[in-house]
Amino acid sequence: MKNLLKCSVGVTILLLLFLSGCSGIKMLSGPSQKDLYSSEFLTKIEKIKTQYRRGEVAQVLQSLQQMNEATLKPTEKALRRNLIGVIYFGKQNYEQAIFNFNQALATSEDDPALAGQIRLNLGGSYYKLSMVEKAFEVIQGADFEKLAPQDLVKFHKLRYRLANELGKDDVAIDSLIWTLSTKSKISELRIEPLYEALVAKFRKLEQTTKYRTLESFEKIAPFVVGYLAYLEAEKVYYSGRKDDAKDLIRWVETNFSKYPEISTLVKNFTFKVENYARLDPLTIGIVLPLSGDKKNFGQRALFGIDAALRDLKERNPDLPNYKVIVKDSEGSGVVGAHQVKELVEKDFASIIIGGLFSLEATKEFSVAKRRGVFFVSLSQIYMDKEDKDHLLLEVPGSIESQVNQLFQSEIINQFGKRSAIVFPESKRGKAYVNEFWRKANLLNIPVMGVLSYDNKANDFREPVKNLLGLKYPRARKEEYEVLDEIYSLEESRSTRRIQILKPQLDFDWVFIPAFPLEAIQIIPSFTYYDAFNVPIVGGPSWRSRRLSRESYKFKNIYFVGDDVKQVSSNLSQSFYQKYGRKLRLIELRSYDSMRIAMNILGGGQYNSRDELDMAIRGLGSIEGQTGSWNLVDGVWIKKLASLHIRNGKINELTPQANEPQGEVEKTPQNP
């Protein structure tokens, strides 16, 4: 999938659209009425449409200009002028476009849909000339409800942009809701860049204005209103106004229960409020695989948890004794989820630590979330962002944390803005690509390629070949023939040429969220197809012995992950003295999870889950041994480092150099 963000040209019933993807400029309104457009006129328009399909723009303009306006009906005059304006807009001659759109507007009143499109076109032209106030004045006069659905969205995107620049927040919110009004799923809604703008502006409104806005759009954008109302009910509830929140939840349940996602949210919220308020403020639940094939990993995690308990008690002798209840997941997500349920309903655990492996983590967190319990996961959870909330902290750094780091300035400034992603065909891969796409859209970062690979395959060259534009050589036939002739004239060749065509590198860097074994097989495919020096970026799992041993073969290999230099050498030494074993990754993350849990509980100061929930929402940030987390848009984002790996050495990415020069500082031992 290439050049996904480029504009496209489409066809309507009567005429082609021109630049509709980028500018909101449209060639023609919907089906004409016989009393507004003669059959002779429509026949001419059909001929013009055929010319335009063939790319004969100059002939189209000439045909339109040669029409005798004196013989045309008022709406035909308006349509003709509108089309001429569109042609000039396409030529970036905005002054001529504006002249023709104004002429068109003067005789368009009998066709409200056409008049609305002309105002949209005219407003877009003024906006191109940075005449924001004039553009806003023009589109405010449009009867936009007469527009076709696709034009309605374009209209409100432009109207929002103009209102936002002019500081007219009431109009901006109005257009944001209209723009998103066709969405009927949370995933569709939250992947839209304008969604976060809507939430931010909505939250700034006065309470009465919020309710008035929700009621006025109840019929126009029911799903958007229902979801906004639910989010507001949560916010109101945790601010302490529980009766107001319950009233709002009842309104949502009454009016929007036809949407399954909203109905589920309401039921879960009500269930949580009514049944799981009780907690023991000093009880921490632990769910780990302590039997079966994974028991060794679970036992290692217990060493880290025990070390954290000892350290905190040594530093704070007067601290109350925490009650730590350990349950065996048996390496099963189903068993682990049941253990979480038992810890909440029978032991009243205030916080639960678990999810040593991602498959277990997802099921365990789902149960904890339903019961309103803070869950500290020792592995990543492969869910979309909208399925997570402030009650989940992923110690290794979530997918959202990784993607957030990918689009930080050190990556963009070093490699460039044009990105690509090659991801595995799995639930994990889908979670990565959804967040990558959402974040890129939000920051206006061009995604030039989105390719998947079968992680069960033995050969990973196909997606790389596709990404580099080598899969369909017929599209580059002329280039192929020229290069083939040049290479055939070479007198001698020291190496066998893999392919004739050169790779098309229309991206600056590529993100590959693969596990190390997959990465070792995928990365060489780039040099195999002559794509040398392409920066390739992976995730935290690339800090592995397997990839480290192979890194001498690769040059521009990077990853985002924990900066382990933050880990205190004193902690490593203390751990070794106590347990006679090295502080490795599992032990370190488990240590961190327990320290975080105890710091949040603060010695047992909370009397209910509501109090603890509000405290967690109000934290803003959490400090740990392996890094820090900030609460951003309702989820915990870990601050990660951008790192470079070569010849077994790991260094932080710096603007001055992409790879180590000479001797480098020794990288701390991987935990």
ChimeraX attribute file (.defattr): number of C-alpha atoms within 10 A of each C-alpha:
attribute: neighborCount
match mode: 1-to-1
recipient: residues
	/A:1	12
	/A:2	17
	/A:3	15
	/A:4	12
	/A:5	15
	/A:6	11
	/A:7	13
	/A:8	12
	/A:9	11
	/A:10	13
	/A:11	12
	/A:12	14
	/A:13	9
	/A:14	16
	/A:15	22
	/A:16	19
	/A:17	20
	/A:18	24
	/A:19	19
	/A:20	18
	/A:21	16
	/A:22	12
	/A:23	20
	/A:24	24
	/A:25	30
	/A:26	23
	/A:27	26
	/A:28	23
	/A:29	22
	/A:30	13
	/A:31	10
	/A:32	16
	/A:33	9
	/A:34	9
	/A:35	9
	/A:36	14
	/A:37	18
	/A:38	14
	/A:39	11
	/A:40	9
	/A:41	14
	/A:42	15
	/A:43	11
	/A:44	14
	/A:45	19
	/A:46	14
	/A:47	14
	/A:48	22
	/A:49	21
	/A:50	15
	/A:51	16
	/A:52	19
	/A:53	15
	/A:54	9
	/A:55	11
	/A:56	13
	/A:57	16
	/A:58	11
	/A:59	13
	/A:60	20
	/A:61	18
	/A:62	12
	/A:63	16
	/A:64	17
	/A:65	13
	/A:66	8
	/A:67	14
	/A:68	9
	/A:69	15
	/A:70	8
	/A:71	9
	/A:72	16
	/A:73	16
	/A:74	20
	/A:75	23
	/A:76	20
	/A:77	22
	/A:78	28
	/A:79	26
	/A:80	25
	/A:81	25
	/A:82	33
	/A:83	25
	/A:84	25
	/A:85	31
	/A:86	31
	/A:87	23
	/A:88	19
	/A:89	24
	/A:90	16
	/A:91	12
	/A:92	13
	/A:93	14
	/A:94	22
	/A:95	15
	/A:96	18
	/A:97	26
	/A:98	23
	/A:99	16
	/A:100	22
	/A:101	29
	/A:102	19
	/A:103	18
	/A:104	28
	/A:105	22
	/A:106	13
	/A:107	18
	/A:108	21
	/A:109	15
	/A:110	12
	/A:111	18
	/A:112	17
	/A:113	22
	/A:114	26
	/A:115	29
	/A:116	27
	/A:117	30
	/A:118	35
	/A:119	27
	/A:120	32
	/A:121	29
	/A:122	31
	/A:123	29
	/A:124	28
	/A:125	27
	/A:126	20
	/A:127	20
	/A:128	15
	/A:129	11
	/A:130	11
	/A:131	14
	/A:132	19
	/A:133	15
	/A:134	14
	/A:135	24
	/A:136	22
	/A:137	13
	/A:138	18
	/A:139	24
	/A:140	14
	/A:141	12
	/A:142	19
	/A:143	14
	/A:144	22
	/A:145	12
	/A:146	16
	/A:147	22
	/A:148	14
	/A:149	13
	/A:150	11
	/A:151	22
	/A:152	20
	/A:153	21
	/A:154	20
	/A:155	28
	/A:156	24
	/A:157	20
	/A:158	23
	/A:159	25
	/A:160	26
	/A:161	17
	/A:162	25
	/A:163	22
	/A:164	15
	/A:165	13
	/A:166	13
	/A:167	11
	/A:168	12
	/A:169	17
	/A:170	17
	/A:171	16
	/A:172	25
	/A:173	22
	/A:174	18
	/A:175	23
	/A:176	23
	/A:177	23
	/A:178	20
	/A:179	24
	/A:180	22
	/A:181	19
	/A:182	17
	/A:183	16
	/A:184	17
	/A:185	15
	/A:186	15
	/A:187	14
	/A:188	12
	/A:189	20
	/A:190	17
	/A:191	20
	/A:192	17
	/A:193	16
	/A:194	19
	/A:195	18
	/A:196	15
	/A:197	14
	/A:198	18
	/A:199	16
	/A:200	13
	/A:201	14
	/A:202	20
	/A:203	14
	/A:204	11
	/A:205	15
	/A:206	10
	/A:207	13
	/A:208	8
	/A:209	13
	/A:210	16
	/A:211	14
	/A:212	12
	/A:213	18
	/A:214	19
	/A:215	14
	/A:216	12
	/A:217	18
	/A:218	16
	/A:219	12
	/A:220	14
	/A:221	19
	/A:222	21
	/A:223	27
	/A:224	25
	/A:225	23
	/A:226	24
	/A:227	23
	/A:228	18
	/A:229	23
	/A:230	24
	/A:231	16
	/A:232	20
	/A:233	25
	/A:234	17
	/A:235	17
	/A:236	18
	/A:237	20
	/A:238	16
	/A:239	13
	/A:240	13
	/A:241	12
	/A:242	16
	/A:243	12
	/A:244	12
	/A:245	21
	/A:246	17
	/A:247	12
	/A:248	20
	/A:249	24
	/A:250	15
	/A:251	15
	/A:252	21
	/A:253	20
	/A:254	11
	/A:255	15
	/A:256	22
	/A:257	18
	/A:258	11
	/A:259	16
	/A:260	12
	/A:261	16
	/A:262	21
	/A:263	19
	/A:264	13
	/A:265	18
	/A:266	22
	/A:267	16
	/A:268	16
	/A:269	19
	/A:270	14
	/A:271	14
	/A:272	18
	/A:273	17
	/A:274	9
	/A:275	11
	/A:276	18
	/A:277	17
	/A:278	16
	/A:279	22
	/A:280	18
	/A:281	22
	/A:282	21
	/A:283	23
	/A:284	24
	/A:285	23
	/A:286	25
	/A:287	27
	/A:288	28
	/A:289	27
	/A:290	21
	/A:291	15
	/A:292	12
	/A:293	10
	/A:294	17
	/A:295	17
	/A:296	12
	/A:297	17
	/A:298	24
	/A:299	17
	/A:300	19
	/A:301	25
	/A:302	19
	/A:303	20
	/A:304	25
	/A:305	23
	/A:306	15
	/A:307	23
	/A:308	22
	/A:309	17
	/A:310	11
	/A:311	15
	/A:312	15
	/A:313	15
	/A:314	11
	/A:315	9
	/A:316	10
	/A:317	9
	/A:318	9
	/A:319	13
	/A:320	12
	/A:321	13
	/A:322	16
	/A:323	13
	/A:324	16
	/A:325	14
	/A:326	18
	/A:327	19
	/A:328	18
	/A:329	29
	/A:330	20
	/A:331	23
	/A:332	20
	/A:333	21
	/A:334	14
	/A:335	19
	/A:336	28
	/A:337	24
	/A:338	15
	/A:339	22
	/A:340	30
	/A:341	19
	/A:342	15
	/A:343	24
	/A:344	25
	/A:345	15
	/A:346	10
	/A:347	17
	/A:348	22
	/A:349	26
	/A:350	26
	/A:351	29
	/A:352	28
	/A:353	26
	/A:354	30
	/A:355	30
	/A:356	24
	/A:357	21
	/A:358	18
	/A:359	17
	/A:360	26
	/A:361	27
	/A:362	20
	/A:363	20
	/A:364	29
	/A:365	28
	/A:366	17
	/A:367	19
	/A:368	21
	/A:369	20
	/A:370	16
	/A:371	22
	/A:372	25
	/A:373	26
	/A:374	24
	/A:375	28
	/A:376	25
	/A:377	29
	/A:378	25
	/A:379	23
	/A:380	21
	/A:381	25
	/A:382	21
	/A:383	18
	/A:384	20
	/A:385	20
	/A:386	14
	/A:387	12
	/A:388	18
	/A:389	17
	/A:390	17
	/A:391	20
	/A:392	21
	/A:393	28
	/A:394	24
	/A:395	24
	/A:396	23
	/A:397	28
	/A:398	24
	/A:399	26
	/A:400	21
	/A:401	22
	/A:402	27
	/A:403	23
	/A:404	19
	/A:405	21
	/A:406	25
	/A:407	18
	/A:408	11
	/A:409	12
	/A:410	16
	/A:411	20
	/A:412	16
	/A:413	11
	/A:414	17
	/A:415	19
	/A:416	14
	/A:417	20
	/A:418	18
	/A:419	23
	/A:420	26
	/A:421	23
	/A:422	22
	/A:423	23
	/A:424	21
	/A:425	14
	/A:426	14
	/A:427	11
	/A:428	19
	/A:429	19
	/A:430	17
	/A:431	18
	/A:432	27
	/A:433	24
	/A:434	17
	/A:435	21
	/A:436	25
	/A:437	19
	/A:438	18
	/A:439	20
	/A:440	21
	/A:441	17
	/A:442	16
	/A:443	10
	/A:444	12
	/A:445	17
	/A:446	18
	/A:447	24
	/A:448	23
	/A:449	21
	/A:450	22
	/A:451	19
	/A:452	21
	/A:453	20
	/A:454	14
	/A:455	16
	/A:456	10
	/A:457	8
	/A:458	9
	/A:459	14
	/A:460	20
	/A:461	18
	/A:462	17
	/A:463	20
	/A:464	23
	/A:465	19
	/A:466	18
	/A:467	27
	/A:468	21
	/A:469	19
	/A:470	20
	/A:471	13
	/A:472	10
	/A:473	13
	/A:474	10
	/A:475	11
	/A:476	12
	/A:477	11
	/A:478	11
	/A:479	14
	/A:480	17
	/A:481	12
	/A:482	12
	/A:483	13
	/A:484	14
	/A:485	11
	/A:486	11
	/A:487	13
	/A:488	9
	/A:489	8
	/A:490	8
	/A:491	6
	/A:492	8
	/A:493	8
	/A:494	5
	/A:495	6
	/A:496	6
	/A:497	11
	/A:498	9
	/A:499	13
	/A:500	18
	/A:501	19
	/A:502	15
	/A:503	18
	/A:504	13
	/A:505	13
	/A:506	17
	/A:507	23
	/A:508	17
	/A:509	24
	/A:510	22
	/A:511	23
	/A:512	25
	/A:513	25
	/A:514	23
	/A:515	17
	/A:516	20
	/A:517	12
	/A:518	19
	/A:519	17
	/A:520	18
	/A:521	13
	/A:522	20
	/A:523	20
	/A:524	17
	/A:525	18
	/A:526	19
	/A:527	12
	/A:528	15
	/A:529	20
	/A:530	15
	/A:531	17
	/A:532	14
	/A:533	13
	/A:534	18
	/A:535	18
	/A:536	22
	/A:537	23
	/A:538	24
	/A:539	23
	/A:540	21
	/A:541	15
	/A:542	24
	/A:543	21
	/A:544	14
	/A:545	12
	/A:546	13
	/A:547	22
	/A:548	17
	/A:549	13
	/A:550	13
	/A:551	18
	/A:552	13
	/A:553	11
	/A:554	18
	/A:555	18
	/A:556	18
	/A:557	20
	/A:558	26
	/A:559	28
	/A:560	27
	/A:561	23
	/A:562	20
	/A:563	18
	/A:564	17
	/A:565	12
	/A:566	11
	/A:567	17
	/A:568	12
	/A:569	11
	/A:570	9
	/A:571	15
	/A:572	16
	/A:573	14
	/A:574	16
	/A:575	21
	/A:576	13
	/A:577	11
	/A:578	10
	/A:579	12
	/A:580	10
	/A:581	13
	/A:582	17
	/A:583	23
	/A:584	15
	/A:585	16
	/A:586	22
	/A:587	24
	/A:588	26
	/A:589	26
	/A:590	28
	/A:591	25
	/A:592	23
	/A:593	28
	/A:594	25
	/A:595	21
	/A:596	20
	/A:597	18
	/A:598	19
	/A:599	15
	/A:600	17
	/A:601	20
	/A:602	14
	/A:603	15
	/A:604	19
	/A:605	12
	/A:606	18
	/A:607	13
	/A:608	15
	/A:609	24
	/A:610	21
	/A:611	14
	/A:612	24
	/A:613	17
	/A:614	15
	/A:615	15
	/A:616	18
	/A:617	18
	/A:618	10
	/A:619	11
	/A:620	13
	/A:621	16
	/A:622	18
	/A:623	14
	/A:624	19
	/A:625	17
	/A:626	24
	/A:627	20
	/A:628	16
	/A:629	22
	/A:630	17
	/A:631	19
	/A:632	13
	/A:633	14
	/A:634	16
	/A:635	23
	/A:636	26
	/A:637	25
	/A:638	31
	/A:639	19
	/A:640	24
	/A:641	21
	/A:642	24
	/A:643	23
	/A:644	21
	/A:645	25
	/A:646	22
	/A:647	16
	/A:648	16
	/A:649	19
	/A:650	22
	/A:651	20
	/A:652	16
	/A:653	21
	/A:654	14
	/A:655	10
	/A:656	7
	/A:657	9
	/A:658	21
	/A:659	20
	/A:660	17
	/A:661	7
	/A:662	6
	/A:663	7
	/A:664	10
	/A:665	10
	/A:666	9
	/A:667	12
	/A:668	14
	/A:669	10
	/A:670	13
	/A:671	14
